[in-house]
């Protein structure tokens, strides 16, 4: 039987048959085989391809043998072959996007949802086309123009823009020569108070030269300030970007035209400006050169953080608490840019380059904070920083194991009722997490078995034989009173584990890169469409992505340095436990882009990738980040010891066991997601009310 399977595997990899098999019986048999894939990538694809879809179809088989066509003809009569064979078809616009999607299923690659190539606007939906329109056309609009968003526009923007136009119109009337522009401003005053459903149109008439000079000197500069303010505010709110577009078009076109050529009517002539609504909730999808608008808007925050952080050293103008908040918030857009750079390079490179980039830059966000925090604590002689780093490591594990899968199950379950994923694939991820967490917490368990349990301030009156001892601050001591145990047993164990965990990670990469590369192979087909453009215009070229990665990494290190420098007042004066600060703010803020990616996968009914988002991060924390911290501590002793508190130990172990139980049936819904999120919140409550860790 094994010989037959191997021969079928060889024939399938060498086959050049068409991608689609139109035999309905074979297709029914295929669906039975697909449910048995170990990795199980579930994507919604049509039963039959359209005759010409202008899309690429990637043939991708995660952890399955790629002899799907022969299994179709045999109708899965071989039970072993039926269990091993699958083909997952990935839809993509071009080869680069197909490679990016395939990388999402590969071991060691962080998952990325956003496109790395430009998408033709004519192929997008009407909703997306409206996002990128210039507001210069009249469309059929059904329904009332009196909406909540339009009313909010009047309250936030309309009244004061209209007021300034009215004041400028009075100024133009006073100049006599600027009366034509005064009339235009008076009309625009009413227009901007309620611009919806009205059209600014162009007519051909002569203009007055003298009035133009008066306008450019007195009127236009004043309104330019007003419009710049409106553009900035409406752009930063994201969902009011139509207001920003309206102000940009007014400032750059309409106010520079002769007033006689601009009229406000409903006649369909040459349209200069026409807006129907001020708010559009779909603007969270809006991108600028492939970058999400939220990441664009948060980029100035990074500059502000660096300026106030390094210019105001004595906290004369800005407090330490404010600097800490801005530094931590700046990590969010920088994490996005690093993720975009990694995805762009990986999609345009071979698997080896992508694996190296993911392994090096994939953990740079967290490592920048951990190392700067350890250095800050070492220079200050404060052990609390090391405990905060351990709390952040544990918080990342708990968030990736519980919160990210849970919130994705809730949101995906609300839209799709019940989502399916391959339980065997989830079992592999769970087993890998068991190995990772077992290795990370092995020194902690070893210390509890052989370490000295000491307490401080034990009280006992002479002659007392019945009442218990009253002791405070009980813990396992590994440094002062039992140094030989640490140096002879625990420290070698830590170094051994720090070698074994990266070795296991490397074996996974070699497995997918060298020995079993055909398992993750991807074949691009034009799906019987011969007129498809096989080229792709990438948002970021490889050179640009490398530059962005380097700049984002440098700024990330600077922001991490500022956050650790100004965290001392937070951990010293706050009534909240230092544990809680580490497992929430410092652990989950850098992972916000990953959470958004997971939610988007779940909304597209691809819960498999949503679950892999958290698993990938958790595995990288255990197999790469912690060994790197141990290596750093070996060369430069900053007091980082791989011994965790009991709360970290049991919370992590319980979380892995719970997730393994949830993933057993291969189905997810909002109830299972709620269970994971509730457990996560319970653990956060434990950290919130926990006493301060030793050294804080």
N, C-alpha and C positions, 0 to 999 in steps of 0.2 A: 504493500500500500504506500509506504514512504517513497519507494522508487517511482511509483506512478505520479505521486504528488510533485516530486522534484522535476520529473520530465514535463509535467504540465506547466510548472513554473517557468522552465526555460523556454518552452514554446510561446508562452504568453508574453514574456519580455521581448521576444524577437518578432512578435507578430506585427503586421502593419495593416490589420483590418480596420474598417471604419470605426469611428468612435461610437456611433449609435447602432444598436441592433434593433430592427423594427419588428422582430418576432414577438407578438404579444405573449405567447406562452413563455418564451425565454425571459421576457421582462417580468412576468409574474414570479418566475423562479428566482430571478435576480433579486426581487424585493425580499424574498425569504432569506437569501444569502446575506443581503445587506444588513439585516438585523443582527447578524452574528459577528460583525467586525469587532476586533478588539479595541480599536481606537474610536470608531464610530463618529464620523463627522456628519451631522445631519443638516443638510441644506435643502431648502425648498426649491425643487426644480420641476419643470413641466414634464408630463409623461412623454410627450414627443416634442422634439425641438421645432421651432418655427422655421420655415424654409429659408429665411435670411434674417438673422437677428443682429448682425454687426457686433457680435460679442465672441470672445474667446471662451473655450470650454477646456478647463484643465483636467486631465486625467490624473487623479491623485489617490493613492491607496495607502492610508495610514496603518502601519503594523498589520497588513494583510498581504497575502500573496496576489500578484497581479495576473491571474489567469482567468479573468472574469468571462472572457468571450467563450472559452472552451467550456466553462461551467454552464454557460447559457445553453450550449448545444447539448450538453449531457443532462440538462435539466436538474442539476444538483443531485444526481443519483448517488454520488459518493458522499457519505455523511461527513467524513473528515474534510473533504474539499469544500463542502457546503459551509462548514464552520469556519474555514480559514479564508474564504475568498470574498472579496468585496471591491467595489470600485465606487469612489465618491467623486461625483462630477462637480467641479467648481466653475461657476460662471464669473467671467471677468471681461472687461472691455479690451484688454490688451495683454501682452505677455508679461509686462512688468507687474501689473496688478495681479495676474495669475500667480506669479512668484511670491508676491506679498501674501496672498491668501494661503498658498501652500506653506509658507514659513509659519503661519499661525498654528499649523498642526504639528510642527516639528519640535522635537525635544530641545530645550534650552533657548527657544526663541520667545521673546515677549510678544503678546498678541496686540495687534494694531488694527483698529477699525477704519480709520479715515483713509481716503484715497491718497496715493502718492503720485498720481498722474492727473492731468487735466481731463475733464469730462466735457464733451461737446454739449453746449447748452441746449441745442435743438433736440438732443436725446433725453433731456431731463423732463420731469413731470411739470405740469402747469404751476404747481405750488412753488417749485424750485425756480422756475423761470421768472416768477413774480419777484422772488427775492433779489434777483440780479437785474431787474428792469431799471431803466433810467427815468421812469415816471413821465415819459413823453408820448404816450399814446392813450387813446380812449378805448376802454373795454366795456363789454356788456356787464353791468352790475345789477344783480337782483337783490332785493332786500333793502332795508332802511340803512341810511348813512349815519343815523344816530345810534352809535354803538358805545359800549363802555370805553373802549380804547380811544375813540374820537373825543369823547367827553373829557377823558383824562388829558388828552392833548391840549384842549382848551385851558384846562386848569394849570398844566405844567409849562406850556409854551405859548399857546395862541394869544392869550391876553396881553402879555408883555411885548411880544413881537409886534402885535397890532398897535399897541400904544406907542412904541418907538417909531413905527412908520407914520403914525399920525403926527407925532412931534416933528419928524423930519419934513413932512409935507408942509407944516406951518412954516418951517424955516425956509423951504424952497419958495413958498408964496411970498415971503418977505423980501426975497432977493429980486423979485420981479422977473429977472432973466430966467430964473429956474422954475417958472410957473408950470411948464410942461411936465417937468419931473415931479413937481408938487402934486399935480393931478394923478400921476402914476402912483406915487406913494400913498395917496388917499385911497385909490382903488385897491392897492396891495394891502392896506391896513384892514379893509374889510375881508380881503381874500385870506390873509393869514389867521384871522380870527376863526374862520371856518372854511378851510380850503377844499373840503371833500365834495367831490362831484363836479367841481368847477374846473375849467381849463383855461390856462394862459396861452393865447394864440398869437401868431405873428402875422402882421399885415405889412404891405409894402408902402411906406410913405417917407417923405423927406424929413430930415431932422434938423434941429437948430444947433449950430456950432457953439454959440455963446453959452447957451443953457447947458451944453455938455461940459464945458470947462467949470462952470459954477457947480454942477452936480459932482464932478470928480473931486473937487476941492472941499466942498462942504457936506454934501449929502452921503455920497458913497462910503467914505471912511467911517462915518458913524454907524451906518447899517452893516458895514463889514464886521465891526466889533460885535454887534448884536447877533449876526448870523454865525460867526465863529463860536460864540458862546453856545448858541442853540445846537450847532453841529457837534460840539464836544459833548454836551450833556446827553443829547439823544443817541449819539454813537455809544457812549459808555453804558447806557441802559440796554443796549443790544436790541431789545424788542421794539424800540422806537426808531430803528434805523431808517424807515421810510421818511421820518421827519428830517433826519440828517441829510438824506438824499435831496429832499425838497429844498432845504436851505442851501446845499451845495450848488444845485442847479440855478437857484435864484441868484446867488452871489456871483457865480462864474459866467452866467449867460444873460439872464433877464435884466439885471441891473446895469449891465454894460451895453445894452441895446438902446437905441433911440426910443423915447417914451411913446412916440406916435406909432411904433411898430408893435406895441404890446397891448392887447385887449383881453378882457375877461368875459368870455361868452361860452355858450354851449354848442357853437357851430363847429363842425368838423373841418377845420382848415389845418395849417401847419401847427402842430401842438408843441408848445414849449414846456409845459408843466401840467400834469393832471394827477391828482392823488385821491384815493378813495378811502383809505384808512391809515391811521397813524400808528397802530400797533399790529404786529404780526408775530405770533408766537413761534412760527417756524424759523425765525431768524437765529435760533440757536444753532442751526445748520450752516449759517452763512460763513464763508471762508474768504480770506484775503491771501491770494497766492498759495492756496492750499492750507493755510493756517486758520484754525478756528477763531472766530471773532473774539471769544472770551480770552484766548491766549494772546491775541493782539492787544486787547484793552488792558490786560494785566502786565504787559511788558514795561510800560512806564513806571509801574510800581517797583520793579527791580532797580531801575535807575534811581528812583527816589530813595530806596532803601540803602543803596551803596553811597549815595551822596550824604544823607543824614547820618549814616553809620560811621563813615570815616572822616567826615568834616566836623561833626559835632562830637568829639571824643569825650568831652566832659558832661554830656547830657544837659547842656545849657539851654538849648531850644526844645529838644525832644527828650522825653523820658525813656528810661531803659525798657519799660513795659511796651511802649509804643514801637520802639525799635525792634523788640523781639517779635511783636505781632506782624510788622511789615516784613521782617526777614523770613519768618515762617511762611507767610502768604506768598512771598516771591518765589518760593520753591515750586509752587503749583505751575506757573507758566514755564519755568525752566525745565521741569520734568516733562512737560508736553513737548518742548522743542527737542529735548534729548530723545524722547520716544519717536518723534517724527524723523529725526536724523537717523536713528538706528533703522527704522523701517525703510527709509529711502535707500540707504546704503545696502541693506540686505536684499531688497527687491531688485537692485541693479547689479548685484554681485553673485558669485557662486556661493555654494553652501558653506565652504570653509571660511570665507571672509565674513559672511553673515554670522556664523557661529562665534567667531572671534570678537566681532563687534558687539554682539549681544552679551557675551561673557564679560567683556571689559566695561563697556559703557552701560550695560543693563542695570548694574548695581551702583553706579557712580553717585546717584542722588543720596542714597542711604549711607554709603561709605564716607562721603564728604562730611555728613553730620557726625557720624560715629567717631571718626578720627579727630575732628576738631574738638568734639566734646571731651574725649579722653585726654587730649593735649591740654585743654583748658583746665580740667580737673587735676592733671598732674602738676601743672605749673602753680595752681592755687593750693595744692596739697589737700584737696577735697575729694573724698571717696564717693561723694554723692553723684558725681558726674558719671562714674562707671556704672552705678546702679541705675541711673536714668537711661544709659545706653542699653543695658540689659532689659529694662522695661520697654524701650522702643523696639528692640528685637522681638521680644515676646508679643508686644502689641501688633507688630506687623504679621507675625504668625497667626495670631487669633483673628485679626481682621481679614487675612487672606483665606483662612480656613472656614470661618463662620460668616463674617459680615458680607464679603463680596459675593460668595455663592448664594447666601440668603437673600440679599436685596435683589440679585438678578432673578432668582426664582420667584420672588414676589411680583416684581414688575412684569417679567415674562409670563408668569401664570395668570396675571390679571388680563393680559391681552390674548393669550393663546389657550387658556384654561388648563391644559395639561401638556407638558413638553417631555419629549423622550430623549434619552441619551444612552450610550452604551454602558451598561453596568460593569462590564469587564474592563473597559477602558478606565472608568472611574476607580475600579478596584486596583488597577495598576498605579494610578496616581496616589491612591490612599496608601498602598504598600510602600511607595517611595517616600511618602510623608512619614510613615512609621519609621522607616530606616533613618531618615534625616533627623527626626526629633529624638529617636532613640540614641543616635550618636551624639547629638548636642547635649542632651541631659544625662548621658552616661557618667560624666565626672561628678555631677550633682548626686546621683544615686550612690556612686562609689564613696563619696565623702560622708553620706549619711550612714553607710554601712560600717565605715572604718574611722571616721573622724571623731573628735572629742566634742561632746555636747556640753557647753559651758554656759553659765548664767552669771549675771551680775546683780549684786545687791540682794542676796538671799538672806532672809531673816528667820531666825529660829531661837526661841528662848531656851535657856538651860533647863534640862530635865523634861523637855517636851517630847513625848513619845507618841502622841495621838494626833495632834494638829499637823497639817501639811506645811511644807516649806513655802515661803512666799518669795519668789524670785522674779527678777526683771531682766529683759533683754537677753533671752536665751537663744543661742545660735550655735552652729557648728564652726569651730575655730580651726583654721587651716594655716595660719601664718605665724602668729606669735607663740602659741603654746604647743603646737604640733607641727613644727616646721619639717622634721624628717619625713613625715607621712606625705606632705605636699611635694617635697623635692624628689623623693625616691619613688613615689607611686602615682600621685595625682597628676603632677606636671608631665611625666612621660606619657600618661594616658591621654592627656589633652593634646599633646603633640602628635600622638598616633592617630587620634580621631581627626585632627586637622589635616592629616595626609590622606586618610581613607575616604573622607567625604568628597574632596575634590577629585580623587581618583574615580569614585563612582560616577561623578558628573562627567568626567572625561570619557569614561567607558560608554556612557550614553551618547556622547557626541561621536565617538569612533564608530559606534554601532550604526548610527544614521548617516555618517559621512562616508565611511569606507566599506565596511563589511556588508552592510545591508542598504546601500544607497538606493537600490532599485525600489525598495519599499516606499520611499518618499519621493519617487520620481514623478515628474509632472510633464505631460505631453500637451502641447498647444495645438488645437484644431480650430479651423474656421467654421466648423459645423455646417459644411456644404454651402457656405457663402463665399463666393470667389472674389467679391468686390470689397472685402473687408480691409481696412487700413491696418497693417501689421505694425506700424510705428506707434510710439507713445511719447507724448510730450510730458515729461516729468516736472513736477513742481520744483523739486530740488535735485540738481545734478549731484553726482557723487562728491565732486570737489566742494560744492556749496554746502552739502550736508556735513562734510568733514569740518569745514570752517565753523558752521553752526554748532556742531558737537563740541569743538574745542572752546569756543566762546561761552557756550552755555555751561560747560563744565567749570571753567574759571569763575564765572559769576555764581555758579552753584556753591563752589568752595567758599567764595567771599560771603555769600548769604548765610551759609552754614556757620562760618566763623562768627558772624555778627549775632546769629541766634544763640550760639553757645556762650558768647561773651555777655549777652544781656539776659540770660535765663536765670542768673543768680538771684535777682530780686523776686522772680516768680517762685522759685523753689524755696526761698528763705522766708518770704512774707505771706505766701498764699496759704489759706486754710485747707486747700485741696491737697490730697496726698501726692507726693512726687511720683508714686507709681502710676496714678491716674494721668498725670501730665505726659508721662512717657508713652503709655499704651494708647493714648488717644491722639493728642495734637502732634507729637513728634513722630508717631508711627504711621498715622493714616493720612496726614496732609500730603506727603509726597506721593501717595498712591491714588489720589483723586483722579488723575487722567486714566489710570487703569480701571478704576471703578466705572467711569463713564464708558470706557470701551466694553466692559462686561455687560453693562446695561443695554448698550446698543446691540450687542450680539443677541441678548435675550429677546429684545423686541423684534428681531428678525428671525425668531424661532430657531436660533442656533445656540441652544443652551449648553451644548458640549464645549464650545469655545469660552462661554461665560465661566464655566467651572474651571477650565484650564487656566484662565487668567490668574485666579487666586493661587492655584496649585503651583504654577510656574514661579510666582514671586516667592512663595513659601519655600520651595525647593532651593531657589537661589540664595535665600537668606541663610539656610542651614548649610548648604554645600559650598557656597562661595564666600558670602559676606563674613560669616563667623570664622572660617579658617583664615581669611585675610586679616581679620582683627587679631587673631592669635599670632599670625606671622609678624604683623606690625609690632605687637607687644614683645615678641621675642627679640627683635632688633632694637626696639626703643621701649624700654619698660615704662608703661604708663599705668600700671596697676590693674590691667584687665585680666581677671581670672574667670574661667568658664565654669563658675559655680553660681547657680540661680537659686532664688528663694523658693520656698515651698509653694507659694502662690503661683509663681511662674510655671513650676514643674507640673503641678496637678491640673492647672487650667489648660496647658498645652496638650497633655496626654488625654484629658477628657474630651477636648475639642476634636482631636483626631479620631478617637473612638466613635464619637457622635456622628461625625461626617461620614465615616465608613459605614455606619448603620443606615444613614439617610440615603446613601448612594447605592444601596444593594439592589433595589428593584428596577433601576434604570429609568425611573420616571420622576418628574418634579412638578410641583404645583405651588401655589402661593402659601398653602398651609405648611408644607415642609420648609419653605423659605422663612416663614414666620417663626417656626421653631428654632431655626438656626440664629435668626436675628435676636429673638428673645433670650436665648442662651448667651449670646454675645453681650447683650445689655446687662444680664445678670452678672456676668463676669466683670463688666465695667463697674457695676455697683460695688462689687467686692473690692476692686482697686480704689474706688472713690473713698470708701470708708476704712481702708486699710491704714494702719499707722505708718509713719515715715520709715523708709528702709534704713538699714544700718549705715551710718556715715552721713545722713542728711539731717 
